[in-house]
Amino acid sequence: MAEGRDAEGAMPEYLKWLQDRVHFDQPCTNYWLDGQTIEQVLAASEMLGAILEHGHQVAIRKLSPSQTEEATNIGFLIYREGTNAIEEAMDIIRQTSPATAVQAGPLTYYGKLFDWLDRWSNAIDPGPIRDILRDHIVKH
């Protein structure tokens, strides 16, 4: 039987939050996150971080475990700050889009984020990120 070993480096912030949330070690301190399911927070964090780190057409399932962890943590550090921080991240995603045509649509501007929210998250409610993206698209 293989022996377990401790992971190297500091624990990512999203794992600290998850540990506290699951074990109720900390009192409610972030009402934005506490109003969402664990799955909603982690999925949105992973998606935001993956796009910011690896581009609009990132294939999340093809990332290595360490790349996924890093992307999730990057996204979480943004997502936990709430709507304004998420909108700023969406500004960056939109600005770094490869879209050049005037008539380019949301899929081109927001890449996998739009695709995930439009097609793949219908079975499970993605939480408030869907409305934030919808408002961002309308605004721009």
A tleap script that builds the chain and sets N, CA, C and O, in Angstrom:
source leaprc.protein.ff14SB
mol = sequence {
  NMET ALA GLU GLY ARG ASP ALA GLU GLY ALA
  MET PRO GLU TYR LEU LYS TRP LEU GLN ASP
  ARG VAL HIE PHE ASP GLN PRO CYS THR ASN
  TYR TRP LEU ASP GLY GLN THR ILE GLU GLN
  VAL LEU ALA ALA SER GLU MET LEU GLY ALA
  ILE LEU GLU HIE GLY HIE GLN VAL ALA ILE
  ARG LYS LEU SER PRO SER GLN THR GLU GLU
  ALA THR ASN ILE GLY PHE LEU ILE TYR ARG
  GLU GLY THR ASN ALA ILE GLU GLU ALA MET
  ASP ILE ILE ARG GLN THR SER PRO ALA THR
  ALA VAL GLN ALA GLY PRO LEU THR TYR TYR
  GLY LYS LEU PHE ASP TRP LEU ASP ARG TRP
  SER ASN ALA ILE ASP PRO GLY PRO ILE ARG
  ASP ILE LEU ARG ASP HIE ILE VAL LYS CHIE
}
set mol.1.N position { 0.851 -1.176 0.000 }
set mol.1.CA position { 0.000 0.000 0.000 }
set mol.1.C position { 0.897 1.240 0.000 }
set mol.1.O position { 1.882 1.295 0.736 }
set mol.2.N position { 0.563 2.212 -0.809 }
set mol.2.CA position { 1.346 3.443 -0.918 }
set mol.2.C position { 1.167 4.309 0.318 }
set mol.2.O position { 0.081 4.387 0.893 }
set mol.3.N position { 2.243 4.949 0.708 }
set mol.3.CA position { 2.183 5.835 1.868 }
set mol.3.C position { 1.819 7.239 1.421 }
set mol.3.O position { 2.268 7.704 0.374 }
set mol.4.N position { 1.007 7.907 2.215 }
set mol.4.CA position { 0.663 9.291 1.935 }
set mol.4.C position { 1.817 10.199 2.295 }
set mol.4.O position { 2.660 9.855 3.124 }
set mol.5.N position { 1.850 11.363 1.664 }
set mol.5.CA position { 2.865 12.350 2.010 }
set mol.5.C position { 2.239 13.729 1.944 }
set mol.5.O position { 1.269 13.955 1.220 }
set mol.6.N position { 2.800 14.630 2.696 }
set mol.6.CA position { 2.294 15.993 2.729 }
set mol.6.C position { 2.609 16.704 1.426 }
set mol.6.O position { 3.673 16.508 0.839 }
set mol.7.N position { 1.681 17.525 0.985 }
set mol.7.CA position { 1.907 18.338 -0.203 }
set mol.7.C position { 2.931 19.414 0.122 }
set mol.7.O position { 3.036 19.876 1.258 }
set mol.8.N position { 3.676 19.798 -0.891 }
set mol.8.CA position { 4.682 20.833 -0.705 }
set mol.8.C position { 4.052 22.201 -0.931 }
set mol.8.O position { 3.096 22.342 -1.694 }
set mol.9.N position { 4.601 23.203 -0.258 }
set mol.9.CA position { 4.133 24.566 -0.456 }
set mol.9.C position { 2.949 24.912 0.422 }
set mol.9.O position { 2.411 24.071 1.142 }
set mol.10.N position { 2.564 26.159 0.341 }
set mol.10.CA position { 1.443 26.659 1.133 }
set mol.10.C position { 0.122 26.151 0.579 }
set mol.10.O position { -0.021 25.921 -0.622 }
set mol.11.N position { -0.830 25.983 1.469 }
set mol.11.CA position { -2.152 25.546 1.062 }
set mol.11.C position { -2.838 26.674 0.281 }
set mol.11.O position { -2.860 27.815 0.743 }
set mol.12.N position { -3.397 26.368 -0.893 }
set mol.12.CA position { -4.109 27.394 -1.659 }
set mol.12.C position { -5.279 27.967 -0.865 }
set mol.12.O position { -5.878 27.282 -0.036 }
set mol.13.N position { -5.589 29.214 -1.127 }
set mol.13.CA position { -6.669 29.903 -0.401 }
set mol.13.C position { -8.015 29.209 -0.571 }
set mol.13.O position { -8.795 29.131 0.378 }
set mol.14.N position { -8.294 28.703 -1.770 }
set mol.14.CA position { -9.590 28.060 -1.969 }
set mol.14.C position { -9.714 26.800 -1.130 }
set mol.14.O position { -10.815 26.459 -0.699 }
set mol.15.N position { -8.606 26.096 -0.887 }
set mol.15.CA position { -8.655 24.908 -0.036 }
set mol.15.C position { -8.843 25.279 1.432 }
set mol.15.O position { -9.526 24.567 2.168 }
set mol.16.N position { -8.245 26.384 1.859 }
set mol.16.CA position { -8.478 26.867 3.227 }
set mol.16.C position { -9.950 27.207 3.416 }
set mol.16.O position { -10.562 26.837 4.418 }
set mol.17.N position { -10.512 27.921 2.433 }
set mol.17.CA position { -11.938 28.275 2.495 }
set mol.17.C position { -12.793 27.011 2.519 }
set mol.17.O position { -13.733 26.910 3.308 }
set mol.18.N position { -12.468 26.052 1.659 }
set mol.18.CA position { -13.234 24.815 1.589 }
set mol.18.C position { -13.170 24.053 2.907 }
set mol.18.O position { -14.188 23.560 3.394 }
set mol.19.N position { -12.001 23.958 3.468 }
set mol.19.CA position { -11.835 23.275 4.749 }
set mol.19.C position { -12.685 23.951 5.831 }
set mol.19.O position { -13.384 23.281 6.590 }
set mol.20.N position { -12.617 25.273 5.891 }
set mol.20.CA position { -13.415 26.003 6.883 }
set mol.20.C position { -14.909 25.820 6.632 }
set mol.20.O position { -15.686 25.670 7.575 }
set mol.21.N position { -15.299 25.832 5.391 }
set mol.21.CA position { -16.720 25.710 5.049 }
set mol.21.C position { -17.247 24.327 5.392 }
set mol.21.O position { -18.344 24.193 5.936 }
set mol.22.N position { -16.474 23.304 5.076 }
set mol.22.CA position { -16.917 21.929 5.327 }
set mol.22.C position { -16.924 21.606 6.818 }
set mol.22.O position { -17.837 20.950 7.319 }
set mol.23.N position { -15.907 22.070 7.508 }
set mol.23.CA position { -15.776 21.725 8.927 }
set mol.23.C position { -16.311 22.800 9.866 }
set mol.23.O position { -16.278 22.636 11.085 }
set mol.24.N position { -16.802 23.900 9.299 }
set mol.24.CA position { -17.363 24.996 10.095 }
set mol.24.C position { -16.393 25.495 11.158 }
set mol.24.O position { -16.788 25.836 12.273 }
set mol.25.N position { -15.092 25.531 10.782 }
set mol.25.CA position { -14.071 25.985 11.725 }
set mol.25.C position { -14.135 27.491 11.960 }
set mol.25.O position { -13.721 27.978 13.012 }
set mol.26.N position { -14.646 28.213 10.998 }
set mol.26.CA position { -14.672 29.668 11.092 }
set mol.26.C position { -16.119 30.162 11.029 }
set mol.26.O position { -16.950 29.559 10.349 }
set mol.27.N position { -16.417 31.233 11.720 }
set mol.27.CA position { -17.758 31.808 11.607 }
set mol.27.C position { -17.926 32.430 10.223 }
set mol.27.O position { -16.949 32.675 9.515 }
set mol.28.N position { -19.155 32.676 9.859 }
set mol.28.CA position { -19.480 33.281 8.569 }
set mol.28.C position { -18.758 34.621 8.442 }
set mol.28.O position { -18.995 35.537 9.230 }
set mol.29.N position { -17.888 34.728 7.460 }
set mol.29.CA position { -17.136 35.965 7.284 }
set mol.29.C position { -17.280 36.538 5.886 }
set mol.29.O position { -16.958 37.707 5.672 }
set mol.30.N position { -17.748 35.761 4.938 }
set mol.30.CA position { -17.895 36.231 3.576 }
set mol.30.C position { -19.297 35.869 3.095 }
set mol.30.O position { -19.525 34.769 2.591 }
set mol.31.N position { -20.222 36.794 3.252 }
set mol.31.CA position { -21.613 36.524 2.913 }
set mol.31.C position { -21.803 36.257 1.430 }
set mol.31.O position { -22.729 35.544 1.043 }
set mol.32.N position { -20.934 36.824 0.593 }
set mol.32.CA position { -20.991 36.567 -0.851 }
set mol.32.C position { -20.784 35.074 -1.123 }
set mol.32.O position { -21.563 34.467 -1.856 }
set mol.33.N position { -19.757 34.492 -0.546 }
set mol.33.CA position { -19.481 33.071 -0.761 }
set mol.33.C position { -20.451 32.182 0.005 }
set mol.33.O position { -20.865 31.138 -0.499 }
set mol.34.N position { -20.812 32.582 1.200 }
set mol.34.CA position { -21.685 31.749 2.029 }
set mol.34.C position { -23.087 31.611 1.442 }
set mol.34.O position { -23.826 30.699 1.811 }
set mol.35.N position { -23.457 32.509 0.531 }
set mol.35.CA position { -24.766 32.432 -0.117 }
set mol.35.C position { -24.787 31.499 -1.317 }
set mol.35.O position { -25.808 31.379 -1.996 }
set mol.36.N position { -23.668 30.839 -1.582 }
set mol.36.CA position { -23.555 29.952 -2.734 }
set mol.36.C position { -23.136 28.561 -2.285 }
set mol.36.O position { -22.594 28.373 -1.196 }
set mol.37.N position { -23.402 27.596 -3.152 }
set mol.37.CA position { -22.959 26.244 -2.837 }
set mol.37.C position { -21.454 26.141 -3.063 }
set mol.37.O position { -20.861 26.962 -3.763 }
set mol.38.N position { -20.858 25.142 -2.473 }
set mol.38.CA position { -19.434 24.879 -2.674 }
set mol.38.C position { -19.157 24.668 -4.162 }
set mol.38.O position { -18.187 25.199 -4.703 }
set mol.39.N position { -20.000 23.903 -4.802 }
set mol.39.CA position { -19.814 23.605 -6.224 }
set mol.39.C position { -19.856 24.875 -7.075 }
set mol.39.O position { -19.066 25.019 -8.008 }
set mol.40.N position { -20.768 25.793 -6.762 }
set mol.40.CA position { -20.854 27.036 -7.515 }
set mol.40.C position { -19.580 27.857 -7.375 }
set mol.40.O position { -19.053 28.369 -8.364 }
set mol.41.N position { -19.091 27.981 -6.161 }
set mol.41.CA position { -17.883 28.777 -5.906 }
set mol.41.C position { -16.678 28.161 -6.599 }
set mol.41.O position { -15.925 28.864 -7.272 }
set mol.42.N position { -16.490 26.869 -6.444 }
set mol.42.CA position { -15.310 26.227 -7.018 }
set mol.42.C position { -15.355 26.180 -8.541 }
set mol.42.O position { -14.332 26.387 -9.193 }
set mol.43.N position { -16.521 25.912 -9.117 }
set mol.43.CA position { -16.623 25.860 -10.582 }
set mol.43.C position { -16.371 27.228 -11.198 }
set mol.43.O position { -15.653 27.337 -12.192 }
set mol.44.N position { -16.955 28.272 -10.620 }
set mol.44.CA position { -16.742 29.626 -11.137 }
set mol.44.C position { -15.289 30.046 -10.961 }
set mol.44.O position { -14.712 30.666 -11.855 }
set mol.45.N position { -14.699 29.721 -9.834 }
set mol.45.CA position { -13.300 30.059 -9.584 }
set mol.45.C position { -12.387 29.352 -10.582 }
set mol.45.O position { -11.483 29.967 -11.148 }
set mol.46.N position { -12.624 28.079 -10.792 }
set mol.46.CA position { -11.816 27.308 -11.732 }
set mol.46.C position { -11.913 27.900 -13.138 }
set mol.46.O position { -10.898 28.055 -13.817 }
set mol.47.N position { -13.110 28.226 -13.568 }
set mol.47.CA position { -13.307 28.741 -14.915 }
set mol.47.C position { -12.645 30.101 -15.089 }
set mol.47.O position { -11.935 30.319 -16.070 }
set mol.48.N position { -12.867 31.012 -14.156 }
set mol.48.CA position { -12.247 32.338 -14.249 }
set mol.48.C position { -10.719 32.231 -14.276 }
set mol.48.O position { -10.061 32.816 -15.136 }
set mol.49.N position { -10.180 31.494 -13.345 }
set mol.49.CA position { -8.733 31.358 -13.263 }
set mol.49.C position { -8.126 30.678 -14.474 }
set mol.49.O position { -7.061 31.082 -14.942 }
set mol.50.N position { -8.784 29.654 -14.986 }
set mol.50.CA position { -8.259 28.928 -16.149 }
set mol.50.C position { -8.214 29.829 -17.380 }
set mol.50.O position { -7.244 29.797 -18.138 }
set mol.51.N position { -9.242 30.618 -17.579 }
set mol.51.CA position { -9.260 31.516 -18.740 }
set mol.51.C position { -8.219 32.615 -18.586 }
set mol.51.O position { -7.520 32.944 -19.544 }
set mol.52.N position { -8.113 33.176 -17.408 }
set mol.52.CA position { -7.122 34.227 -17.186 }
set mol.52.C position { -5.700 33.701 -17.343 }
set mol.52.O position { -4.830 34.413 -17.846 }
set mol.53.N position { -5.457 32.484 -16.925 }
set mol.53.CA position { -4.109 31.907 -16.986 }
set mol.53.C position { -3.778 31.242 -18.320 }
set mol.53.O position { -2.633 31.290 -18.769 }
set mol.54.N position { -4.768 30.626 -18.951 }
set mol.54.CA position { -4.482 29.779 -20.111 }
set mol.54.C position { -5.217 30.181 -21.382 }
set mol.54.O position { -5.107 29.496 -22.399 }
set mol.55.N position { -5.951 31.257 -21.343 }
set mol.55.CA position { -6.586 31.768 -22.554 }
set mol.55.C position { -8.030 31.359 -22.737 }
set mol.55.O position { -8.568 30.524 -22.009 }
set mol.56.N position { -8.636 31.971 -23.729 }
set mol.56.CA position { -10.072 31.843 -23.986 }
set mol.56.C position { -10.522 30.438 -24.371 }
set mol.56.O position { -11.664 30.063 -24.104 }
set mol.57.N position { -9.659 29.672 -24.984 }
set mol.57.CA position { -10.048 28.341 -25.450 }
set mol.57.C position { -9.462 27.220 -24.594 }
set mol.57.O position { -9.303 26.094 -25.066 }
set mol.58.N position { -9.147 27.523 -23.359 }
set mol.58.CA position { -8.548 26.540 -22.460 }
set mol.58.C position { -9.417 25.279 -22.370 }
set mol.58.O position { -10.643 25.359 -22.283 }
set mol.59.N position { -8.777 24.147 -22.391 }
set mol.59.CA position { -9.455 22.874 -22.167 }
set mol.59.C position { -9.136 22.483 -20.721 }
set mol.59.O position { -8.098 21.884 -20.441 }
set mol.60.N position { -10.027 22.825 -19.832 }
set mol.60.CA position { -9.768 22.638 -18.403 }
set mol.60.C position { -9.449 21.190 -18.061 }
set mol.60.O position { -8.567 20.929 -17.242 }
set mol.61.N position { -10.137 20.267 -18.663 }
set mol.61.CA position { -9.918 18.853 -18.342 }
set mol.61.C position { -8.554 18.357 -18.819 }
set mol.61.O position { -8.105 17.287 -18.408 }
set mol.62.N position { -7.894 19.128 -19.683 }
set mol.62.CA position { -6.566 18.734 -20.166 }
set mol.62.C position { -5.440 19.381 -19.364 }
set mol.62.O position { -4.266 19.102 -19.606 }
set mol.63.N position { -5.795 20.245 -18.409 }
set mol.63.CA position { -4.778 20.845 -17.554 }
set mol.63.C position { -4.264 19.800 -16.565 }
set mol.63.O position { -4.993 18.890 -16.171 }
set mol.64.N position { -3.028 19.943 -16.180 }
set mol.64.CA position { -2.482 19.046 -15.162 }
set mol.64.C position { -3.126 19.384 -13.816 }
set mol.64.O position { -3.677 20.472 -13.652 }
set mol.65.N position { -3.063 18.477 -12.868 }
set mol.65.CA position { -3.616 18.781 -11.542 }
set mol.65.C position { -3.025 20.058 -10.927 }
set mol.65.O position { -3.749 20.837 -10.308 }
set mol.66.N position { -1.736 20.269 -11.093 }
set mol.66.CA position { -1.132 21.485 -10.522 }
set mol.66.C position { -1.597 22.732 -11.260 }
set mol.66.O position { -1.786 23.778 -10.639 }
set mol.67.N position { -1.784 22.644 -12.569 }
set mol.67.CA position { -2.307 23.788 -13.323 }
set mol.67.C position { -3.748 24.091 -12.921 }
set mol.67.O position { -4.136 25.253 -12.804 }
set mol.68.N position { -4.535 23.042 -12.712 }
set mol.68.CA position { -5.924 23.233 -12.289 }
set mol.68.C position { -5.976 23.857 -10.903 }
set mol.68.O position { -6.783 24.752 -10.652 }
set mol.69.N position { -5.126 23.393 -10.010 }
set mol.69.CA position { -5.090 23.954 -8.661 }
set mol.69.C position { -4.707 25.431 -8.705 }
set mol.69.O position { -5.332 26.261 -8.045 }
set mol.70.N position { -3.688 25.750 -9.479 }
set mol.70.CA position { -3.251 27.143 -9.586 }
set mol.70.C position { -4.349 28.020 -10.194 }
set mol.70.O position { -4.615 29.116 -9.700 }
set mol.71.N position { -4.980 27.541 -11.260 }
set mol.71.CA position { -6.052 28.303 -11.899 }
set mol.71.C position { -7.226 28.510 -10.947 }
set mol.71.O position { -7.779 29.607 -10.867 }
set mol.72.N position { -7.604 27.462 -10.230 }
set mol.72.CA position { -8.713 27.570 -9.282 }
set mol.72.C position { -8.392 28.578 -8.193 }
set mol.72.O position { -9.251 29.369 -7.803 }
set mol.73.N position { -7.174 28.555 -7.705 }
set mol.73.CA position { -6.795 29.496 -6.657 }
set mol.73.C position { -6.791 30.934 -7.176 }
set mol.73.O position { -7.262 31.839 -6.488 }
set mol.74.N position { -6.270 31.149 -8.371 }
set mol.74.CA position { -6.282 32.489 -8.967 }
set mol.74.C position { -7.719 32.974 -9.114 }
set mol.74.O position { -8.042 34.102 -8.741 }
set mol.75.N position { -8.573 32.122 -9.656 }
set mol.75.CA position { -9.978 32.483 -9.814 }
set mol.75.C position { -10.660 32.730 -8.479 }
set mol.75.O position { -11.468 33.651 -8.349 }
set mol.76.N position { -10.336 31.911 -7.488 }
set mol.76.CA position { -10.941 32.065 -6.164 }
set mol.76.C position { -10.567 33.400 -5.529 }
set mol.76.O position { -11.411 34.065 -4.928 }
set mol.77.N position { -9.295 33.792 -5.663 }
set mol.77.CA position { -8.853 35.060 -5.084 }
set mol.77.C position { -9.639 36.235 -5.674 }
set mol.77.O position { -9.840 37.247 -5.002 }
set mol.78.N position { -10.075 36.106 -6.905 }
set mol.78.CA position { -10.922 37.122 -7.537 }
set mol.78.C position { -12.367 36.928 -7.099 }
set mol.78.O position { -13.020 37.867 -6.643 }
set mol.79.N position { -12.859 35.704 -7.241 }
set mol.79.CA position { -14.276 35.418 -7.013 }
set mol.79.C position { -14.731 35.753 -5.596 }
set mol.79.O position { -15.845 36.239 -5.401 }
set mol.80.N position { -13.882 35.499 -4.615 }
set mol.80.CA position { -14.277 35.744 -3.226 }
set mol.80.C position { -14.498 37.224 -2.937 }
set mol.80.O position { -15.159 37.578 -1.960 }
set mol.81.N position { -13.945 38.087 -3.783 }
set mol.81.CA position { -14.087 39.532 -3.581 }
set mol.81.C position { -15.430 40.069 -4.062 }
set mol.81.O position { -15.773 41.215 -3.772 }
set mol.82.N position { -16.188 39.268 -4.786 }
set mol.82.CA position { -17.531 39.653 -5.171 }
set mol.82.C position { -17.665 40.223 -6.572 }
set mol.82.O position { -16.758 40.131 -7.400 }
set mol.83.N position { -18.818 40.809 -6.804 }
set mol.83.CA position { -19.233 41.236 -8.135 }
set mol.83.C position { -18.247 42.181 -8.813 }
set mol.83.O position { -17.911 41.974 -9.979 }
set mol.84.N position { -17.783 43.197 -8.128 }
set mol.84.CA position { -16.887 44.160 -8.772 }
set mol.84.C position { -15.595 43.511 -9.242 }
set mol.84.O position { -15.128 43.802 -10.343 }
set mol.85.N position { -15.017 42.653 -8.442 }
set mol.85.CA position { -13.785 41.969 -8.831 }
set mol.85.C position { -14.035 41.028 -10.008 }
set mol.85.O position { -13.197 40.913 -10.902 }
set mol.86.N position { -15.166 40.368 -10.007 }
set mol.86.CA position { -15.510 39.462 -11.113 }
set mol.86.C position { -15.701 40.256 -12.396 }
set mol.86.O position { -15.256 39.832 -13.463 }
set mol.87.N position { -16.365 41.414 -12.298 }
set mol.87.CA position { -16.541 42.265 -13.473 }
set mol.87.C position { -15.195 42.750 -14.009 }
set mol.87.O position { -15.009 42.828 -15.223 }
set mol.88.N position { -14.262 43.073 -13.127 }
set mol.88.CA position { -12.920 43.484 -13.569 }
set mol.88.C position { -12.219 42.332 -14.289 }
set mol.88.O position { -11.543 42.550 -15.294 }
set mol.89.N position { -12.374 41.115 -13.784 }
set mol.89.CA position { -11.789 39.953 -14.447 }
set mol.89.C position { -12.437 39.755 -15.819 }
set mol.89.O position { -11.751 39.411 -16.782 }
set mol.90.N position { -13.735 39.967 -15.912 }
set mol.90.CA position { -14.424 39.851 -17.194 }
set mol.90.C position { -13.971 40.943 -18.156 }
set mol.90.O position { -13.906 40.719 -19.365 }
set mol.91.N position { -13.660 42.115 -17.630 }
set mol.91.CA position { -13.093 43.177 -18.476 }
set mol.91.C position { -11.785 42.696 -19.098 }
set mol.91.O position { -11.555 42.882 -20.293 }
set mol.92.N position { -10.938 42.081 -18.290 }
set mol.92.CA position { -9.647 41.574 -18.777 }
set mol.92.C position { -9.869 40.474 -19.809 }
set mol.92.O position { -9.221 40.452 -20.855 }
set mol.93.N position { -10.782 39.571 -19.508 }
set mol.93.CA position { -11.081 38.477 -20.442 }
set mol.93.C position { -11.560 39.049 -21.774 }
set mol.93.O position { -11.121 38.608 -22.836 }
set mol.94.N position { -12.445 40.015 -21.719 }
set mol.94.CA position { -12.973 40.631 -22.947 }
set mol.94.C position { -11.874 41.369 -23.700 }
set mol.94.O position { -11.778 41.256 -24.922 }
set mol.95.N position { -11.050 42.119 -22.987 }
set mol.95.CA position { -9.986 42.899 -23.624 }
set mol.95.C position { -8.905 42.029 -24.245 }
set mol.95.O position { -8.281 42.429 -25.228 }
set mol.96.N position { -8.677 40.856 -23.692 }
set mol.96.CA position { -7.639 39.975 -24.227 }
set mol.96.C position { -8.198 38.977 -25.241 }
set mol.96.O position { -7.489 38.070 -25.678 }
set mol.97.N position { -9.439 39.141 -25.607 }
set mol.97.CA position { -10.061 38.262 -26.582 }
set mol.97.C position { -9.382 38.379 -27.941 }
set mol.97.O position { -8.929 39.456 -28.328 }
set mol.98.N position { -9.317 37.274 -28.654 }
set mol.98.CA position { -8.760 37.337 -30.012 }
set mol.98.C position { -9.743 37.932 -31.022 }
set mol.98.O position { -9.431 38.005 -32.211 }
set mol.99.N position { -10.911 38.353 -30.573 }
set mol.99.CA position { -11.937 38.887 -31.477 }
set mol.99.C position { -11.444 40.146 -32.172 }
set mol.99.O position { -10.914 41.057 -31.537 }
set mol.100.N position { -11.626 40.182 -33.486 }
set mol.100.CA position { -11.265 41.373 -34.254 }
set mol.100.C position { -12.449 41.909 -35.036 }
set mol.100.O position { -12.482 43.094 -35.369 }
set mol.101.N position { -13.409 41.070 -35.331 }
set mol.101.CA position { -14.570 41.501 -36.108 }
set mol.101.C position { -15.534 42.306 -35.236 }
set mol.101.O position { -15.750 41.984 -34.068 }
set mol.102.N position { -16.092 43.331 -35.807 }
set mol.102.CA position { -17.052 44.172 -35.094 }
set mol.102.C position { -18.255 43.355 -34.646 }
set mol.102.O position { -18.799 43.578 -33.564 }
set mol.103.N position { -18.663 42.418 -35.473 }
set mol.103.CA position { -19.856 41.617 -35.172 }
set mol.103.C position { -19.562 40.390 -34.311 }
set mol.103.O position { -20.437 39.540 -34.144 }
set mol.104.N position { -18.355 40.279 -33.764 }
set mol.104.CA position { -18.017 39.131 -32.915 }
set mol.104.C position { -18.984 39.038 -31.738 }
set mol.104.O position { -19.375 40.048 -31.154 }
set mol.105.N position { -19.355 37.824 -31.408 }
set mol.105.CA position { -20.324 37.613 -30.353 }
set mol.105.C position { -19.697 37.266 -29.013 }
set mol.105.O position { -18.474 37.234 -28.877 }
set mol.106.N position { -20.544 37.007 -28.026 }
set mol.106.CA position { -20.071 36.716 -26.673 }
set mol.106.C position { -19.152 35.501 -26.579 }
set mol.106.O position { -18.241 35.479 -25.752 }
set mol.107.N position { -19.381 34.493 -27.417 }
set mol.107.CA position { -18.516 33.316 -27.371 }
set mol.107.C position { -17.081 33.691 -27.732 }
set mol.107.O position { -16.132 33.173 -27.144 }
set mol.108.N position { -16.927 34.585 -28.689 }
set mol.108.CA position { -15.591 35.022 -29.090 }
set mol.108.C position { -14.958 35.896 -28.015 }
set mol.108.O position { -13.766 35.766 -27.734 }
set mol.109.N position { -15.738 36.781 -27.414 }
set mol.109.CA position { -15.199 37.697 -26.420 }
set mol.109.C position { -14.908 37.041 -25.072 }
set mol.109.O position { -13.944 37.409 -24.401 }
set mol.110.N position { -15.729 36.075 -24.672 }
set mol.110.CA position { -15.600 35.489 -23.342 }
set mol.110.C position { -15.141 34.035 -23.362 }
set mol.110.O position { -14.912 33.451 -22.302 }
set mol.111.N position { -15.002 33.443 -24.536 }
set mol.111.CA position { -14.468 32.101 -24.675 }
set mol.111.C position { -15.201 31.046 -23.876 }
set mol.111.O position { -16.431 30.987 -23.868 }
set mol.112.N position { -14.421 30.212 -23.202 }
set mol.112.CA position { -14.982 29.085 -22.457 }
set mol.112.C position { -15.904 29.516 -21.317 }
set mol.112.O position { -16.772 28.747 -20.903 }
set mol.113.N position { -15.730 30.720 -20.813 }
set mol.113.CA position { -16.632 31.197 -19.759 }
set mol.113.C position { -18.051 31.273 -20.293 }
set mol.113.O position { -18.979 30.774 -19.657 }
set mol.114.N position { -18.230 31.890 -21.454 }
set mol.114.CA position { -19.557 31.969 -22.065 }
set mol.114.C position { -20.066 30.581 -22.427 }
set mol.114.O position { -21.221 30.246 -22.165 }
set mol.115.N position { -19.199 29.778 -23.029 }
set mol.115.CA position { -19.587 28.430 -23.434 }
set mol.115.C position { -20.065 27.616 -22.234 }
set mol.115.O position { -21.093 26.941 -22.304 }
set mol.116.N position { -19.316 27.683 -21.137 }
set mol.116.CA position { -19.684 26.955 -19.920 }
set mol.116.C position { -21.044 27.410 -19.397 }
set mol.116.O position { -21.895 26.583 -19.070 }
set mol.117.N position { -21.245 28.706 -19.319 }
set mol.117.CA position { -22.496 29.211 -18.765 }
set mol.117.C position { -23.669 29.041 -19.730 }
set mol.117.O position { -24.812 28.875 -19.304 }
set mol.118.N position { -23.383 29.082 -21.021 }
set mol.118.CA position { -24.448 28.967 -22.015 }
set mol.118.C position { -24.868 27.523 -22.265 }
set mol.118.O position { -26.052 27.240 -22.443 }
set mol.119.N position { -23.912 26.623 -22.280 }
set mol.119.CA position { -24.215 25.255 -22.708 }
set mol.119.C position { -24.065 24.196 -21.641 }
set mol.119.O position { -24.884 23.281 -21.554 }
set mol.120.N position { -23.029 24.309 -20.825 }
set mol.120.CA position { -22.667 23.192 -19.978 }
set mol.120.C position { -23.161 23.283 -18.549 }
set mol.120.O position { -23.097 22.292 -17.822 }
set mol.121.N position { -23.648 24.425 -18.122 }
set mol.121.CA position { -24.068 24.525 -16.724 }
set mol.121.C position { -25.587 24.549 -16.574 }
set mol.121.O position { -26.097 25.009 -15.553 }
set mol.122.N position { -26.300 24.069 -17.560 }
set mol.122.CA position { -27.763 24.070 -17.475 }
set mol.122.C position { -28.299 23.050 -16.479 }
set mol.122.O position { -29.354 23.267 -15.883 }
set mol.123.N position { -27.599 21.959 -16.294 }
set mol.123.CA position { -28.060 20.926 -15.368 }
set mol.123.C position { -27.857 21.338 -13.917 }
set mol.123.O position { -28.615 20.924 -13.040 }
set mol.124.N position { -26.836 22.151 -13.660 }
set mol.124.CA position { -26.521 22.599 -12.303 }
set mol.124.C position { -26.461 24.120 -12.319 }
set mol.124.O position { -25.765 24.709 -13.146 }
set mol.125.N position { -27.171 24.738 -11.429 }
set mol.125.CA position { -27.186 26.196 -11.342 }
set mol.125.C position { -25.783 26.707 -11.046 }
set mol.125.O position { -25.203 26.353 -10.020 }
set mol.126.N position { -25.223 27.545 -11.940 }
set mol.126.CA position { -23.859 28.028 -11.718 }
set mol.126.C position { -23.767 29.146 -10.691 }
set mol.126.O position { -22.672 29.573 -10.326 }
set mol.127.N position { -24.911 29.618 -10.229 }
set mol.127.CA position { -24.897 30.692 -9.238 }
set mol.127.C position { -24.890 32.064 -9.891 }
set mol.127.O position { -25.244 32.200 -11.062 }
set mol.128.N position { -24.492 33.072 -9.145 }
set mol.128.CA position { -24.608 34.454 -9.614 }
set mol.128.C position { -23.669 34.830 -10.754 }
set mol.128.O position { -23.854 35.879 -11.371 }
set mol.129.N position { -22.676 34.011 -11.049 }
set mol.129.CA position { -21.758 34.364 -12.133 }
set mol.129.C position { -22.488 34.451 -13.472 }
set mol.129.O position { -22.088 35.226 -14.340 }
set mol.130.N position { -23.537 33.679 -13.651 }
set mol.130.CA position { -24.299 33.739 -14.912 }
set mol.130.C position { -24.915 35.119 -15.095 }
set mol.130.O position { -24.830 35.695 -16.180 }
set mol.131.N position { -25.526 35.650 -14.061 }
set mol.131.CA position { -26.132 36.984 -14.154 }
set mol.131.C position { -25.070 38.071 -14.310 }
set mol.131.O position { -25.289 39.056 -15.016 }
set mol.132.N position { -23.932 37.897 -13.660 }
set mol.132.CA position { -22.846 38.876 -13.773 }
set mol.132.C position { -22.342 38.910 -15.215 }
set mol.132.O position { -22.110 39.986 -15.768 }
set mol.133.N position { -22.172 37.741 -15.821 }
set mol.133.CA position { -21.731 37.705 -17.218 }
set mol.133.C position { -22.795 38.292 -18.132 }
set mol.133.O position { -22.473 39.059 -19.040 }
set mol.134.N position { -24.047 37.947 -17.909 }
set mol.134.CA position { -25.126 38.487 -18.744 }
set mol.134.C position { -25.121 40.014 -18.682 }
set mol.134.O position { -25.220 40.671 -19.718 }
set mol.135.N position { -25.009 40.579 -17.499 }
set mol.135.CA position { -24.971 42.035 -17.354 }
set mol.135.C position { -23.738 42.626 -18.029 }
set mol.135.O position { -23.805 43.704 -18.619 }
set mol.136.N position { -22.621 41.926 -17.942 }
set mol.136.CA position { -21.380 42.391 -18.563 }
set mol.136.C position { -21.515 42.427 -20.084 }
set mol.136.O position { -21.061 43.369 -20.735 }
set mol.137.N position { -22.141 41.399 -20.637 }
set mol.137.CA position { -22.362 41.348 -22.088 }
set mol.137.C position { -23.258 42.497 -22.522 }
set mol.137.O position { -22.966 43.167 -23.512 }
set mol.138.N position { -24.339 42.732 -21.801 }
set mol.138.CA position { -25.263 43.809 -22.144 }
set mol.138.C position { -24.564 45.166 -22.047 }
set mol.138.O position { -24.771 46.040 -22.889 }
set mol.139.N position { -23.750 45.330 -21.033 }
set mol.139.CA position { -23.021 46.591 -20.808 }
set mol.139.C position { -22.056 46.894 -21.950 }
set mol.139.O position { -21.851 48.056 -22.300 }
set mol.140.N position { -21.462 45.850 -22.532 }
set mol.140.CA position { -20.448 46.045 -23.568 }
set mol.140.C position { -20.955 45.693 -24.928 }
set mol.140.O position { -20.220 45.803 -25.909 }
savepdb mol mol.pdb
quit
